[in-house]
Amino acid sequence: MQITVFWKHASLYILSFAFLLVLGAGCTSPQEIKTVSPDVATGPKNASFEDVPPAEATKKLVLTPGSVIVLKQSFHDIGETLAAGMNLGKSVERILTIRNFAPGNFANIEWKAVTEVQKDNKTENRQLVGSISGIGLKDGRELALPALWTEGIRNAGGYSAIWLPAEVFENFSKAQSSTFVPGLVSAQLVDLFDPPKTIKDQIIKLRAALEAEIKNKDIEYATSEIEHGRKDVNVNGSRVTVEVLNISSWYGKFSVLNNEQNPIVLKFTPSKELEAKGMSGFFGFEVTDFKDIQE
């Protein structure tokens, strides 16, 4: 008798529990059960530049921490000898990684230079690394060109590296002219980057030649074309055409991205007049790639 009562009560509990399970399953639809695949990225995404028109691509090309810039340097004439004194071969790929970038204010970067040098009649791959803090992007008038970047931890002391300072960019955008120099021979720049003595000696000679030239003409005055030019670069793996300011001065020609948030010099071609004064084949460079540009 007791066993029969026990099974009656147990059966009631089992049926009640089963009913609740069925009821709960009916209240939850498959769509409401959400899972996150481990393969789905939840952080910042790289922007797509495929088939993007030049004006839009130019505007989208902004820098954030982790963005990568690749530039090429090719040395010839005396420039090849000077580069060898910095442990660089005739051709260098310099890879810049943005650590901090506040448009119109400052930037900090790290860089790695990849090159080939001849040693004991053999080709040797070589890498150099360095970092530059204190890059001024606001109101300077001089660049600090990659040719003078030396290994180790450096502070640019307010020089703008390869970006136009905000005030200079504004002058070119609105008035098509500005005071602007590449910063080739500044004594302060030499102290900050401390290149080898062979380069310091050449800079002293070039400085004297430029000081003589200044007496005859305003070599620090530069102008930009009214119409924007165009230039092709690789961005996040896509070949992209961007708008540029084409700037000319006694020192040479500069192609600058027409983006006030990132007015980077995409190419510098020294003039024949500058090359004739000394250090020919040393200062030119060209940006070829941007990577990890985010949406």
BELURKA-V652523 format. One record per pair of residues at least 4 apart in sequence whose C-alpha atoms are under 7 Angstrom apart, sorted by the first residue. I is the first residue (numbers start at 1). J is the second residue. Records with the same first field share a line. If there is no record, write none. Layout:
I: J + J
This chain:
1: 5
2: 6
3: 7
4: 8
5: 9
6: 10
7: 11
8: 12
9: 13
10: 14
11: 15
12: 16
13: 17
14: 18
15: 19
16: 20
17: 21
18: 22
19: 23
20: 24
21: 25
22: 26
23: 27
24: 28
28: 32
44: 294
45: 294 + 295
46: 292 + 293 + 294 + 295
47: 293 + 294 + 295
49: 57 + 235 + 238 + 240
50: 238
52: 56 + 57
53: 57
54: 58 + 241 + 242 + 243
55: 59 + 242 + 243
56: 60
57: 61 + 242
58: 242 + 243 + 258 + 259
59: 259
61: 293
62: 261 + 262 + 293
63: 67 + 101 + 262 + 293
64: 98 + 101
65: 98 + 99 + 100 + 101
66: 97 + 98 + 99 + 292
67: 97 + 98 + 291 + 292 + 293
68: 95 + 96 + 97 + 98 + 290 + 291 + 292
69: 95 + 96 + 97 + 289 + 290 + 291
70: 93 + 94 + 95 + 96 + 287 + 288 + 289 + 290
71: 93 + 94 + 95 + 285 + 286 + 287 + 288
72: 92 + 93 + 94 + 285 + 286 + 287
73: 91 + 92 + 93 + 284 + 285 + 286
74: 90 + 91 + 92
75: 79 + 80 + 90 + 91 + 281 + 282
76: 80 + 90 + 281 + 282
77: 280 + 281
78: 82 + 279 + 280 + 281
79: 83 + 279 + 280 + 281 + 282
80: 84 + 90
81: 85
82: 86 + 198 + 199
83: 87 + 88 + 89
84: 88 + 89
85: 196
86: 196
88: 115 + 117
89: 115 + 116 + 117
91: 115
92: 113 + 114 + 115
93: 113 + 114 + 115
94: 111 + 112 + 113 + 114
95: 111 + 112 + 113
96: 109 + 110 + 111 + 112
97: 109 + 110 + 111
98: 108 + 109 + 110
99: 108 + 109 + 110
100: 107 + 108 + 109
101: 106 + 107 + 108
102: 106 + 107
103: 137 + 261 + 262
104: 137 + 138 + 165 + 166
105: 136 + 137 + 138
106: 134 + 135 + 136 + 137
107: 133 + 134 + 135 + 136
108: 132 + 133 + 134 + 135
109: 131 + 132 + 133
110: 130 + 131 + 132
111: 129 + 130 + 131
112: 127 + 128 + 129 + 130
113: 127 + 128 + 129
114: 126 + 127 + 128
115: 125 + 126 + 127
116: 123 + 124 + 125 + 126
117: 123 + 124 + 125
118: 122 + 123 + 124
119: 123 + 124
128: 151
129: 151 + 152
130: 151 + 152 + 153
131: 152 + 153 + 154
132: 153 + 154 + 155 + 156
133: 154 + 155 + 156
134: 155 + 156 + 157 + 158
135: 156 + 157 + 158 + 159 + 160 + 161
136: 140 + 158 + 159 + 160
137: 160 + 163 + 164 + 165 + 166
138: 165 + 166 + 167
139: 165 + 166 + 167
140: 158 + 159 + 160 + 165
141: 165 + 179 + 180 + 181
142: 159 + 160 + 180 + 181 + 182 + 183
143: 159 + 160 + 161 + 162 + 181 + 182 + 183
144: 159 + 160 + 161 + 162 + 182 + 183
145: 161 + 162 + 182
147: 282 + 283
148: 193 + 195
149: 193
150: 193 + 195
154: 192 + 193
155: 192
156: 192
160: 164 + 165
162: 264 + 265
163: 263 + 264 + 265
164: 168 + 169 + 263 + 264
165: 169
166: 170
167: 171
168: 172 + 178
169: 173
170: 174
171: 175 + 176 + 177 + 178
172: 176 + 177 + 178 + 224
176: 223 + 224 + 225 + 226
177: 222 + 223 + 224
178: 221 + 222 + 223
179: 220 + 221 + 222
180: 220 + 221 + 222
181: 220
185: 203 + 207
186: 190
187: 191
188: 192
189: 193
190: 194 + 195
195: 199 + 200
196: 200
197: 201
198: 202
199: 203
200: 204
201: 205
202: 206 + 279
203: 207
204: 208
205: 209
206: 210 + 277 + 278
207: 211
208: 212
209: 213 + 277
210: 214
211: 215
213: 217
214: 218 + 219
219: 249 + 250
221: 249
222: 247 + 248 + 249
223: 247 + 248 + 249
224: 245 + 246 + 247 + 248
225: 245 + 246 + 247
228: 243 + 244 + 245
229: 243 + 244 + 245 + 246
230: 241 + 242 + 243 + 244
231: 241 + 242 + 243 + 244
232: 239 + 240 + 241 + 242
233: 239 + 240 + 241 + 288 + 289
234: 238 + 239 + 240 + 288 + 289 + 290
235: 239 + 240 + 289 + 290 + 291
236: 290 + 291 + 292 + 293
243: 257 + 258
244: 255 + 256 + 257 + 258
245: 255 + 256 + 257 + 258
246: 254 + 255 + 256
247: 253 + 254 + 255
248: 252 + 253 + 254
249: 253
250: 271
251: 270 + 271 + 274
252: 269 + 270 + 271
253: 268 + 269 + 270
254: 265 + 267 + 268 + 269
255: 265 + 266 + 267 + 268
256: 263 + 264 + 265 + 266
257: 263 + 264 + 265 + 266
258: 263
259: 263
266: 286 + 287
267: 285 + 286 + 287
268: 284 + 285 + 286
269: 284
270: 274 + 275 + 283 + 284
271: 275
272: 276
273: 277
275: 279 + 280
276: 280
